[in-house]
Amino acid sequence: MLEKATWRTEWKHGVIVTGIGVLLLAMGSCAGGAQKPAPTVTPDQVRSNADKGFEKLKQEEKNRAVDSGVGPY
């Protein structure tokens, strides 16, 4: 009876160790991948995006002023 309990315990430990090993290999393979270069943004693109954002902000401010019945600042 004691031999069966020992065999089951050893088998469970083996499964656990194998699972941990597979997990570590999977994590290592994901971390070891080649990194992609970051996209480069030109100053003109930054300026254009900022202008669009500012125009959107001004439009939202106008809409808010119209909805509340209060004039713009």
Secondary structure, DSSP 8 states (H G I E B T S, - for coil): -HHHHHHHHHHHHHHHHHHHHHHHHHHHHHHTS---------HHHHHHHHHHHHHHHHHHHHHHHHHHT----
